[in-house]
């Protein structure tokens, strides 16, 4: 009699096969990251790689004779207590369809979770410092740009010299005056300022009016100290400016000191 052969193979049911299949979990989306600090050695462009976040990890200086160009749609994030120090030129030709965003590294609403901590931290006013114009050679020209969560120790946009041009720029969630204008020329067109601790605009040109300041269609909302603080010697032209929900009953404060 022939022996019957036995098999160690087990029949696997369709259900068992299904449960044994590998499982894949969706990964959190991450964008490419470029980090910057120190002094730019030459002309530099932010946003050349689609989807890349430009992270400023320590004070970044744009020296005299150097241009930093920020392409439309670029997201720039700054770490706490970090400033962009400008003695050269910064251009940001954002558009309505592709605006530029300059914000806190803790802001996950644009560019993803850059600091990789999930929901452990969230952005707040004063997370980072500001864009500071520090020399007569400084030139900052931004279009269709959102600047938020700055104002640590200084305004998110602070001009003490040079030339400042803001067109369709929104500055919000600042722990200082949203824009400080000192000596130099400044032109603000269609600027929106929202939810700031301090004045919306602090215009403190003490040069005796040698600088020219032009404000057109500036809208300020919820500036706790008031919409404007101005020095009596300034050379200021303002048209179409409005303020709602701000301190001092939306009145202009003239600093006589």
Beta strands, then each sheet from edge to edge (+ up, - down):
strand 1: 33-39
strand 2: 44-46
strand 3: 53-62
strand 4: 67-70
strand 5: 75-78
strand 6: 84-86
strand 7: 89-93
strand 8: 100-104
strand 9: 131-133
strand 10: 139-148
strand 11: 157-159
strand 12: 163-174
strand 13: 179-181
strand 14: 185-189
strand 15: 192-196
strand 16: 199-203
strand 17: 212-216
strand 18: 219-223
strand 19: 226-231
strand 20: 235-239
strand 21: 242-244
strand 22: 252-255
sheet 1: 1+ 3+ 5+ 8+ 10+ 7+ 4+ 2+
sheet 2: 1+ 3+ 6+ 9+ 11+ 13+ 16+ 19+ 22+
sheet 3: 1+ 3+ 5+ 8+ 10+ 12+ 14+ 17+ 20+
sheet 4: 1+ 3+ 5+ 8+ 10+ 12+ 15+ 18+ 21+
end
